[in-house]
Amino acid sequence: MAFWKVTIDDTEAHSQILVSLLDFGWTDADLARLDGGGEPSQARRLTIGARLLDHFVIVQGGAATPARVVDARVVPGGSLEVVAVHTLAGGARALALRSSFHELTDNSHRVIARVDHLADVEPLVLSVFEPEHVLPDAAPASRFHAIAPAGSLFAMLLLGIEHILTGYDHLVFLLCLLVPGGTWRSRVAIVTAFTVAHSLTLMLAAADVVTPPARFVEAAIAVSIGYVAVENLLHVEPHTRWPTAFGFGLIHGFGFAGMLHELDMPLGQWLSSVAAFNVGVEIGQLVVVAIAVPLIAIIARHSWHRRLVQSTSVVVCGLAIVWLVERLS
């Protein structure tokens, strides 16, 4: 995931790009080693920023505009922030944003963007399926545009669905709560508690009411997964687990909101975009639950169910420890 904030005026466009170094397998320490130890040099950061800028392009009249990096720095949380200026030609020529960020990482990565243009603010989602978004007064650039235009609420809804379906840590947590079995009532209570909790903190974080550090949130999510896996090994009764789902669901909500915070949208557009994203998360979660719960109910009827829960919980404990160490390092 990357974030791209673009401000456009008559002669220039200013870009602020934020990418996680971990997406490339880097850390701030890795950059330091490239420079022979100590703090990574500004020259090193600018060089990386210039390469990155090749994949975040503003197009005018069908051609990439000239661009230069003016600043690059590593910010708290292990991300590289690149600031660039694009020179625009005079005259009313069509403008578009084009991203090939997925070529640097993989096809699952998305670019969440905010564009300030013509006294309007627009949220965008760029991906391998829709790598280019044409700004107003021009035709759509993608065959997907008619279904989910990059700046539309439907695009944000689809992003929410994708975020939960590819958010393996959130799904592992929820499935760990459900896999021991229990009654249908206990399962509904667990899913409902988790949904209410993460929806609450997602909205609070999106509105900038509560914004804990991303590093703390990601580490706490790993702890939550390890905690429920240990509970499974201790054979905690399913009907008593909804408070656990609610408590840790609050943490997971901050994880969902982390990517949206970078958009910095005006209140009206922000609330509608966040609401659409949250609805998408709930739809994706409902799909997973609808598939998983009947399968768990069938498995729970067999004598080997308990052994399966214990063995998978041991594996999940190991994964949680690995994720915790990675997120704290």
Wavefront OBJ file of the C-alpha trace (Angstrom):
o trace
v 0.000 0.000 0.000
v 1.200 3.500 -0.850
v -0.247 6.979 -0.336
v -0.092 9.827 -2.825
v -1.238 13.378 -2.124
v -1.285 15.698 -5.142
v -1.958 19.441 -5.184
v -2.381 20.981 -8.632
v -2.302 24.669 -9.622
v -1.884 26.474 -12.940
v 1.813 25.823 -13.536
v 2.874 23.136 -11.078
v 1.712 20.056 -9.245
v 3.146 19.026 -5.894
v 3.306 15.356 -4.911
v 3.729 13.849 -1.465
v 4.321 10.103 -1.705
v 4.450 7.778 1.289
v 5.550 4.154 0.936
v 6.484 1.540 3.506
v 10.117 0.498 3.322
v 9.018 -2.995 4.341
v 7.198 -3.311 1.001
v 10.657 -3.504 -0.536
v 12.186 -5.545 2.258
v 14.035 -2.488 3.584
v 14.309 -0.802 6.963
v 15.952 2.444 7.999
v 18.886 0.323 9.216
v 19.210 -1.246 5.754
v 19.506 2.214 4.208
v 22.161 3.076 6.765
v 24.160 -0.039 5.844
v 24.019 0.973 2.185
v 25.772 4.181 3.219
v 28.415 2.423 5.298
v 26.730 2.846 8.675
v 25.178 5.734 10.547
v 22.205 7.692 9.328
v 21.226 7.089 5.675
v 22.389 10.060 3.638
v 20.010 12.530 2.052
v 21.606 11.716 -1.302
v 20.625 8.071 -0.836
v 17.056 9.011 -0.008
v 16.808 11.362 -2.981
v 18.126 8.663 -5.313
v 15.506 6.203 -4.086
v 12.865 8.935 -4.303
v 13.770 9.665 -7.924
v 13.380 5.991 -8.821
v 10.084 5.872 -6.990
v 8.856 8.952 -8.851
v 9.100 7.004 -12.123
v 6.079 5.046 -10.862
v 4.018 8.037 -9.694
v 3.458 10.099 -12.827
v 1.265 13.062 -13.680
v 0.290 12.918 -17.335
v -0.646 15.985 -19.384
v -1.758 15.821 -22.986
v -0.833 12.132 -23.087
v 2.782 12.628 -21.952
v 4.461 12.439 -18.552
v 5.181 15.873 -17.085
v 8.761 16.751 -16.043
v 9.227 16.067 -12.328
v 11.944 16.455 -9.738
v 12.334 15.259 -6.161
v 12.798 18.115 -3.681
v 12.866 16.138 -0.439
v 12.955 12.567 0.831
v 12.992 11.398 4.433
v 12.252 8.367 6.572
v 9.293 9.084 8.862
v 8.266 7.314 12.101
v 6.791 3.908 11.417
v 9.344 2.888 8.784
v 7.985 4.746 5.742
v 9.758 6.822 3.122
v 8.170 10.190 2.351
v 9.054 11.700 -1.019
v 8.105 15.250 -2.006
v 8.236 16.167 -5.695
v 7.300 19.008 -8.041
v 5.817 18.417 -11.511
v 6.012 21.171 -14.144
v 2.793 21.659 -16.096
v 2.429 23.088 -19.586
v 0.180 26.078 -20.163
v -3.258 25.739 -21.669
v -6.234 23.528 -20.874
v -4.718 20.112 -21.517
v -6.065 16.940 -19.956
v -4.391 15.835 -16.731
v -4.221 12.329 -15.344
v -2.538 10.469 -12.506
v -0.767 7.236 -13.388
v 0.714 4.725 -10.950
v 2.786 1.634 -11.661
v 3.644 1.082 -7.996
v 2.531 -2.553 -8.326
v 5.514 -3.146 -10.633
v 7.839 -2.420 -7.695
v 6.004 -4.751 -5.308
v 3.227 -7.040 -6.555
v -0.207 -6.847 -8.135
v -2.002 -6.810 -4.780
v -0.631 -3.383 -3.831
v -2.811 -0.296 -4.173
v -2.168 3.436 -4.162
v -4.548 5.506 -2.051
v -4.488 9.055 -3.366
v -5.953 12.485 -2.645
v -6.046 15.125 -5.381
v -6.619 18.853 -4.782
v -7.593 20.211 -8.198
v -9.901 22.977 -9.462
v -11.045 23.837 -5.910
v -12.165 20.232 -5.428
v -10.752 17.327 -3.435
v -11.024 13.802 -4.759
v -10.058 10.460 -3.192
v -8.654 7.885 -5.623
v -7.692 4.236 -5.607
v -5.144 3.216 -8.244
v -4.198 -0.398 -8.890
v -2.990 -2.827 -11.508
v -6.606 -2.979 -12.759
v -6.974 0.810 -12.917
v -3.474 2.314 -12.997
v -4.571 5.692 -14.386
v -7.226 8.195 -13.381
v -8.101 11.073 -15.694
v -9.051 14.248 -13.874
v -12.353 15.991 -14.742
v -13.068 17.168 -18.298
v -11.644 14.025 -19.923
v -12.777 10.502 -20.705
v -12.278 7.497 -18.382
v -8.939 5.735 -18.761
v -9.953 2.236 -17.693
v -12.552 -0.347 -18.613
v -13.203 -0.682 -14.855
v -14.044 3.009 -14.563
v -17.698 2.557 -15.508
v -18.105 -0.024 -12.737
v -16.105 1.699 -9.997
v -14.629 5.098 -10.918
v -11.431 5.747 -8.999
v -12.921 8.592 -6.988
v -16.273 6.930 -6.302
v -17.757 5.572 -3.094
v -18.127 2.208 -4.827
v -14.357 2.144 -5.353
v -13.896 2.744 -1.615
v -16.387 -0.043 -0.861
v -14.429 -2.439 -3.084
v -11.216 -1.344 -1.365
v -12.777 -2.245 2.006
v -13.738 -5.693 0.741
v -10.242 -6.239 -0.616
v -8.623 -4.942 2.574
v -10.346 -7.491 4.819
v -9.950 -10.379 2.348
v -6.209 -9.715 2.028
v -5.806 -8.743 5.698
v -4.629 -12.140 6.825
v -3.913 -11.060 10.399
v -7.482 -9.810 10.926
v -8.924 -12.996 9.449
v -6.619 -15.262 11.473
v -7.762 -13.489 14.656
v -11.456 -13.892 13.833
v -11.135 -17.519 12.722
v -9.149 -18.371 15.866
v -12.098 -17.115 17.886
v -14.572 -19.192 15.880
v -12.719 -22.456 15.236
v -13.240 -24.017 18.707
v -16.940 -24.261 17.875
v -19.737 -23.384 20.286
v -23.386 -22.555 19.735
v -24.704 -20.419 16.924
v -25.554 -17.802 19.534
v -21.954 -17.664 20.768
v -20.650 -17.352 17.194
v -23.038 -14.507 16.392
v -21.984 -12.774 19.629
v -18.287 -13.064 18.710
v -18.725 -11.745 15.169
v -21.041 -8.951 16.308
v -18.682 -7.845 19.084
v -15.719 -7.791 16.706
v -17.705 -5.869 14.075
v -19.016 -3.235 16.478
v -15.590 -2.733 18.060
v -13.529 -2.332 14.895
v -16.204 -0.146 13.273
v -16.110 2.156 16.298
v -12.354 2.672 16.336
v -12.144 2.873 12.544
v -14.510 5.851 12.618
v -12.753 7.448 15.608
v -9.347 7.130 13.957
v -10.697 8.344 10.623
v -12.080 11.451 12.341
v -8.693 12.004 14.055
v -10.253 11.618 17.504
v -7.920 8.788 18.557
v -4.766 8.014 16.548
v -2.385 5.594 18.302
v 1.023 5.022 16.669
v 0.862 2.587 13.745
v 3.778 0.573 15.112
v 1.939 0.022 18.417
v -1.272 -0.965 16.605
v 0.426 -3.522 14.354
v 2.290 -5.056 17.295
v -0.907 -5.170 19.378
v -2.706 -6.979 16.541
v 0.010 -9.652 16.595
v -0.411 -9.937 20.387
v -4.185 -10.336 19.981
v -3.692 -13.248 17.602
v -1.274 -14.972 19.963
v -3.638 -14.401 22.889
v -6.652 -16.088 21.273
v -4.451 -18.965 20.072
v -3.283 -19.551 23.662
v -6.920 -19.421 24.803
v -7.672 -22.165 22.283
v -4.920 -24.307 23.788
v -6.384 -23.713 27.256
v -9.854 -24.685 26.033
v -11.672 -21.459 26.932
v -15.431 -21.784 26.493
v -16.704 -20.118 23.268
v -19.658 -18.423 24.962
v -17.258 -16.370 27.121
v -15.167 -15.036 24.230
v -17.232 -12.137 22.925
v -15.542 -9.679 25.362
v -12.189 -10.768 23.930
v -13.514 -10.192 20.414
v -14.708 -6.738 21.390
v -11.582 -5.694 23.290
v -9.109 -6.704 20.610
v -11.559 -5.639 17.885
v -10.938 -2.068 19.045
v -7.251 -2.523 18.191
v -8.003 -4.082 14.817
v -10.185 -1.097 13.927
v -7.161 1.183 14.239
v -5.370 -1.161 11.856
v -8.172 -0.805 9.303
v -8.086 2.981 9.630
v -4.332 3.381 9.202
v -4.420 3.545 5.419
v -7.376 5.946 5.312
v -5.802 8.486 7.642
v -3.314 9.522 4.968
v -6.045 10.845 2.651
v -6.761 13.905 4.834
v -10.095 14.525 3.124
v -12.531 17.358 3.896
v -15.137 16.268 6.436
v -18.039 15.702 4.036
v -16.115 13.546 1.576
v -14.116 11.926 4.357
v -17.131 10.593 6.226
v -18.776 9.170 3.110
v -15.520 7.559 1.953
v -14.842 6.041 5.378
v -18.422 4.795 5.633
v -18.157 3.139 2.203
v -14.817 1.576 3.147
v -16.252 0.247 6.415
v -19.273 -1.242 4.650
v -16.851 -2.986 2.308
v -14.917 -4.404 5.265
v -18.157 -5.749 6.751
v -19.225 -7.320 3.454
v -15.870 -9.050 3.082
v -15.979 -10.232 6.683
v -19.528 -11.555 6.224
v -18.420 -13.553 3.187
v -15.600 -15.174 5.164
v -17.860 -15.935 8.136
v -20.601 -17.345 5.886
v -18.108 -19.795 4.404
v -16.116 -20.619 7.541
v -18.811 -21.077 10.187
v -20.733 -23.916 8.455
v -17.428 -25.724 7.823
v -16.402 -25.270 11.474
v -19.811 -26.554 12.596
v -19.329 -29.720 10.525
v -15.768 -30.267 11.770
v -16.864 -29.746 15.388
v -18.971 -32.908 15.193
v -15.902 -35.131 14.832
v -13.733 -36.528 17.615
v -10.547 -35.101 16.068
v -11.855 -31.527 16.199
v -10.089 -30.747 19.491
v -6.744 -32.054 18.210
v -7.152 -29.931 15.073
v -7.836 -26.819 17.172
v -4.754 -27.477 19.321
v -2.386 -28.134 16.411
v -3.522 -25.097 14.422
v -3.322 -22.943 17.544
v 0.314 -23.925 18.051
v 1.052 -22.866 14.470
v -0.808 -19.576 14.961
v 1.131 -18.896 18.179
v 4.341 -19.280 16.226
v 3.107 -16.934 13.495
v 2.023 -14.355 16.072
v 5.490 -14.365 17.638
v 7.126 -13.912 14.228
v 4.768 -11.041 13.334
v 5.358 -9.392 16.720
v 9.137 -9.513 16.321
v 8.907 -8.184 12.744
v 6.640 -5.307 13.756
v 8.779 -4.289 16.723
v 12.087 -4.487 14.855
l 1 2 3 4 5 6 7 8 9 10 11 12 13 14 15 16 17 18 19 20 21 22 23 24 25 26 27 28 29 30 31 32 33 34 35 36 37 38 39 40 41 42 43 44 45 46 47 48 49 50 51 52 53 54 55 56 57 58 59 60 61 62 63 64 65 66 67 68 69 70 71 72 73 74 75 76 77 78 79 80 81 82 83 84 85 86 87 88 89 90 91 92 93 94 95 96 97 98 99 100 101 102 103 104 105 106 107 108 109 110 111 112 113 114 115 116 117 118 119 120 121 122 123 124 125 126 127 128 129 130 131 132 133 134 135 136 137 138 139 140 141 142 143 144 145 146 147 148 149 150 151 152 153 154 155 156 157 158 159 160 161 162 163 164 165 166 167 168 169 170 171 172 173 174 175 176 177 178 179 180 181 182 183 184 185 186 187 188 189 190 191 192 193 194 195 196 197 198 199 200 201 202 203 204 205 206 207 208 209 210 211 212 213 214 215 216 217 218 219 220 221 222 223 224 225 226 227 228 229 230 231 232 233 234 235 236 237 238 239 240 241 242 243 244 245 246 247 248 249 250 251 252 253 254 255 256 257 258 259 260 261 262 263 264 265 266 267 268 269 270 271 272 273 274 275 276 277 278 279 280 281 282 283 284 285 286 287 288 289 290 291 292 293 294 295 296 297 298 299 300 301 302 303 304 305 306 307 308 309 310 311 312 313 314 315 316 317 318 319 320 321 322 323 324 325 326 327 328 329
